[in-house]
Amino acid sequence: MSTIWIKQPLAIFTGNKSDARGGMVISQGKIVELVPVGQTPIHVIDESFDAQNLVVLPGLINSHHHFYQTLTRAWAPVVNAPLFPWLKTLYPIWAKLNPEQLHLATQVALAELLLSGCSYAADHHYLFPQQLSDAIDIQVQAAQSLGMRVMLTRGSMSLGEEQGGLPPQHTVQEIDTILRDSERLISRYHDRGADAMVNIALAPCSPFSVTRDIMRESAKLAEQYDVRLHTHLAETIDEENFCLDQFGMRTVDYLESVGWLNSRTWLAHGIHFNPDEIQRLGQAKVGICHCPHSNMRLASGICPTLDLIQAGATIGLGVDGSASGDASNLILEARQAMYLQRLKYGAEKVTPELALGWATQGSAKLLGRDQHLGEIKVGFQADLAFYSLDEIKFSGSHDPIAALLLCGADRAQHVMVQGKWVVKDQQVLGIDLEKLLADHRQAAKALLAA
């Protein structure tokens, strides 16, 4: 691989205040040198890339998604529904998913994320009807076709309607089936290297869709294999009430009772915590993925991000599923996070840099990759997002980093993963996007017609 100088960017957000205004040098998929302003590299350079009109960020990292939901965006029956009715209406539709539809849905989600500047994405897949038992394998293939890093979580649902849960009975699995497949996927795909392209985590879906047994056994398995744990928690008041009715405890007590209150765990949403629970989560170093678009769409509430950070928790960002967030666009999610959190904490405390930090270092830490990803730093992976400010929306802007969020950047000009271009001039490389979208639209129609 060539040694490349990313030369003299218009602006650069390193995430660590290092001086890299002269750019950076990339070799063998890693950042090997940061070039201070006005200087030239000490490394021998094979080629240079002129970034003087581009704003450079670490590749954005999405720490919660449901790729399959790109097939049910903006579906009229649930446009105005809160979480529980929304789920109950959609579960029977999603249960019809076939392998081809999941592959298309995953490719579309990943392509859309790449185009927004995202280089690493976590997916929470918990639907394993009989015809979709190899769902995670399908997603691995889809990610490899686009050259994108993924954290694929082996989700599960084991608490059906007959046991007092929300999911239809035909969508749940037995605990032994879940655990066997979890072990298989970890053994086959989980890569522990600094340059890993695929990671696996264990992710029972939510308190209202799994048994306490699968939560406990997943925690034991995660410790045995040293992988991470993920679930939805404290997203809505309905969920809080469900835990009180079903288990006789609030959500954080529930989390502790099943062995999940530890630094291996990251939670999606994390909205309805009281002050004592926030302190307990922080002390345990539990991570929280903030999903502002979804939380606003379903009117779920506002994540107490700064309180959680003060207590010791880590905050990352996720676009959530494309049937609640509806867009797989992480730079727009960072903008929405900044604005929503300003309503709660004030403009002075929630800066563009803070929100971008959640979308980079924060999410990297949630996924256990903060020693290799999420910053522009010597020794880190060369995952980079480049944004042009040439569009009319940026005309007259002065602070390039702030302009990305304040003026509404929604598409990266170029994206690099592991030192390789995967998006160039706003085009995803190695895939016929026009054909993919045509096939995806047909699949979406077929799923709803089935």
N, C-alpha and C positions, 0 to 999 in steps of 0.2 A: 504494500500500500504506500502511496505517496505521502510525503511530509508536506502538509498544507498550512500556509499562513492565511488565516482569516484576518484580513488586513483593514485596520483603521475604521472600525464601525462608527456610524453616526452616534450611537449610544450603546452601552452594554450594561446589563443587569447581571452581576456575577452572583449575587446572593450573599456575598461575604466581604464586600467593600474593598476587594483587591483592585489595584490599578491595572486594568486590561484595556485601557482606551486605545492602545496601539494594536489591539487584537489578541489573537492567540494562535498557537501552533498545535497542529493535530498530527499524530502519527500512530499507526497501529490501533486506531479506534479510540485513542485516549487524547486528552489534553496534556501536552508535555511542556508547554511554556505559555505564560501570560506576558504580553508585551506592553510595558508602560507607555504612556503617551509620549510621542516624539522619538521613540526608539525603534530599532529594528531587531528581529530575532537573533538569538545566539545560535540557534539550530541551522543546519544547512537545509534550505527550502527547495523542494521540487517544483512546487507551484504555489501561486497565491490566488486568493479569492477576494475581490474588491468589495468591501462591505460599507463603503463610505456613505451610502444612502440608506443603510439598513440599521434597525434596532435589533440587537441580539440578546436573547434570553436563553437560560438553560431550557432544554426541552420540557414542556409542561407535563405534569404527571396527574393523571385522573385516578382517584383512589376509590371510586364507587360508580358502577354502571350496571345496566342489564342490557347487553347487546341485542338480545332477541326482540326487545320491545320496539326496535325501529320499524317493525312490521305493523304496529298498532298505534302510530302517532295520530294525535288529533282525531280520535274516533268519537263520533258524535254522542253516543250513549253515556260516555264518561267525562265529557269535556268539563262539566260543572260539578263533578262528584268529589267528595272528600275520600280519604284513603280507604276505609273499610268497604264502602259501597263500590268504589272504583275497583278494588281487588276482586270482590265477589262477582262483579260483572265480567271482568277480564280473564279470570282463572279458566273458565271453560273454553275460551278462545285460544289462549296460550297452550292449553293441553293438547291441541290438535297439531302443534308444530311438528314438522318432519325434518329430517337431516338436511335436505337441500335448502329449505327455508331458513334454518338456523345458520348455515354457512353463508348465505347471502346477507342475512341480517347482521352477522358478525363483521363481514367485510365492509358493509356500508357504515356501520358504527365506527370501525377503525379508520376507514378512509376519511370520514367526516372529522374525527378527532385529529388525525394527521394534518389535515388542511387547516385546523385551528392552531396548530403549533404543538400538539401533544405527541410525545415520543414514547410514553409508557402508560399503559392503562390497566386498571384492575376491573375485572368483570365478576359480578355475583350471579352465577347461574344456578338456579335451584329447581328447575323443572326437568324431571326425568321420566316422562311417560314412557310406556313400553317401546314405542317406536324411536325413542331418543335417548337410549341408554348410554350412547357414546358421545354425549353432547360436548364434553370437554375436549375430547380428541378432535372433534370437528372444529372447535374453536382454535386449537393449536395450529391446524392446517391453514385456517383462514388468516391467522396472524402472520404465519410464515410467508404467505403469498404477498404480504405488504411490507415485510421487513420491519415490523413494529414490535417493541417489547410489550409483554403482557404478564399480568398476575391473574391467573385464572383460578377462581375459588370454586371448590367442589361444594356447592350449596346442597341443601336438602330440605324436604318437607316430610314430616312424619306424624303430624297431628292433624288428622282430617276432621271433617264436620261431625262424624259419628263420635269422636272423642272430645268434641267441644272446640275444635280449631276452625279456622276460616277456609282452608283449601278443600275442594271437592275430594272425595275419598279416592277417586281413581288417579289423583296426582301425587299421592303420598307413597313413600317407600318404607320397607322394613329396615330396622336399624342395622342388621347384619349386611344387607345389600349396600347400604350407604358406606359403612366402614370398610368393607372389602374394596369397593371402588375407590374410596379415598386413598387407601394404601397403594393400590395399583397406580393411580395417577401420580402420587408423590414419587414412587419408584421410577416411573417411566419418564416423567417430564421435569420434575423440579431440579433446577440448576442452581447450585450454590456459588458459582463463580462471580467475580466482579463484573464480568461482561455478559451475564446471563440474559437470555432473551425470553425465557419462559420460567415463571415461578408458579407454584401451586400453594394455595392456602385452603383451610377448611372453614365452611361458612353455612352452618344451619341457618335457615332463613330469618326467623323472627320468633318472639315468644308465642305468637298466636298461630304458628304453623309447624312447630316442632315440639317434641317431648323433652322433658328435662334429661331423660336418659341419653338422647343423642347429643345434647349439649355437653354433658359430663364426659361421655366417651370421646367426643371430638376433642375436648380439651386434653384428655390423656394422650390421644393419638398425636396431637400437635406437639406436645412436649416430647413424646418419644422420638418423633422425626424432626423436631426443631423447625416447624413451619408455623405460620401465623394463623390467627383466628379472626373471623369477621362475621358480623351479623347486623341486622337492623335493631336499633333500640331507642326507646323514648322519642319516637317520631311524632306521636299524637297522644292526646288525652285518652282517646279510645283504647290505645294500647296500654296505657297506664292502668285504666280501669279493668282491662282484660286480665292483666297480671294480678291485680288485687283480687278479682273474682276467682280466677283459675288457680292461683298459687298462694294467695294470701299475703302477698308482698309487692312492694314497688319494684320498678325495673332494675335499679342498681342492686337492691337486695337479691333479686332473682339472679343477676349476673354473678354476684359473689357466691350464691348457693350452688351454682353449677361449675365453679372453678375457673371463671373467666375474668376475674378482676385482677388483671396483671398486664405487664408491658407487651405481651404477645398479641394482645387484642386491639383491634381497631373497630369502631362502631360507625355505622351510617346514621346520620341525622343528629342524634343526641340533643334533643331540644328541651324536653320536659324534665329537667333535673332541679332539685331544690339545692340550697347552698351547701348543706351537709354532703349531699351526693356529689356535687362538683368537687369538693375537697377530697373525698374518697377516690374519685376517678383520677384526680391529679396526683395524689400520693401513690396510686398504683401504676402511674404512667400509661394509662389507657389512652389510645388515640381516638380522635373524632373526625370523621369526614363530613364537612359542611356541604350541603346541597341546596343552595339558595333558590334556584329556579323551581325545583320540585317542591320545596317547602312553601313557596308562594303560590304555585299552581294549585296545590291541594289544601292550601290554607292551614298548614300543619303547625306553624309557629316559627320562631327565630332562634337559632342555635346561640347559646351564651358563650361565644367564642373567647372573648377577652377574659371572662371570669374563669373559664377552663384553662386558658394559658397561664393565668396568674397562679392557679392551683397546681400547675405542673404538667397538665395534659398537652398533647400536640394536636394542632389543627391542620388538616389538609382539605383539599377540595375535590368534589366529584360532580359530574353532570347528572347523575342518577339515570334511571331508565328513560328511554326515548318515548315512553308513553306517559311520563309525568313531567320530566324536564323538557321533553319533546325535541331538544336539540343536543347533539353530541359535540358541543363547541366549548372547549375549556377556557379560551381567552374571554369569551362572553360570560362564562361562569365566574371568572375572577372579577370581572366588572360588576356583576350582580352581587357578589359577595361583599365587595367594597361598599356599594350603595346600601344594601340591606343592613349591614353591620353599622354603618354610620347612623341609621335611624335609631339603633339601640344604644350606641356608645358615643356618638358625636363625630364630627368631621375631622377634628384634630387627631383623634386616636386611631382612625382607620384610614391609612394612607394607601396609595397605589402600590407602593413597595411592600407593604404588609400583605396585601391581597395576593400579589405575585409570589411572595414568599410562601404563602399557603399552597399555591398551585405548583410549587417546585420543591423547596426543601421540606416543607410540611408534609406533603403527600409522599415524598421519598422516605421520610422517617416512618410514616404509617405503614408503608409496605416493606420496611426493613432494608431499604437500599440507600440510606442516607450517607453511607461511606463511599458511594460510587456515583450517585445520581443526584440531581436537584440543584447543583451549583456549577458555576464555571470556575474550575479550580484544577491546578496541576495534579495529575494522577486520576482525575475523574473521567468517566466515559464521555466521549465527544457526542453528546446528544444536545442539539442546538435548534432553536427556532429563530427565524429571521423575518422581521416585519418591515414592510415598506410604508412610508408615510406620504406617498404620492397621491393618494386619493383625496377627493374634495373635502371629505370629513376632517382631514388633518390640516387643511390649509389655514395658516395663521397660528398654528400651535407652536409652543416654545420649548416645553420640557418633553423630550421624546418619550421617556419612560412613562410619565404621567399621561401623555397623549394616548398611549395604547389603550388605557382603560377609560379615561375621561371622554375621548372622542370616539370610542367604540370600535377598536380593531376587532375584526371577526375572521380574518384569514391570514395565514402566514404566507410569505412570499416563497420561502424555502424552509425545509426541515431536514436535519441530519440526525441519523441514529447510528451510533457506534462508528462515527466517522464516515458514513456512507449517506449520500443524498437519497432520500425517499420521497421528498417533494421538491420539485424544481419549477420555478416560475408558476406557482400555484397549481401545479399538475402532479397528481400522485403517479410516481413512476412504477412501471412493471404491471400495470393493470389497466384494462379498458373500462374506464369509469362510466362511459356512456352506456355500454352494454350491461355493466353491473347494475346500474340504476334501472334500466328497462326490465331486467330480470327480477329485480327487487320489487318493483311496482306490481308486476304480475303476481309475485309470490304473496304480497300483502293482500291483493284482491282475492286470491285463492284461499288464503287462510280465513278470511271473514266469510267467504261463501261456503266453506266446508260444513 
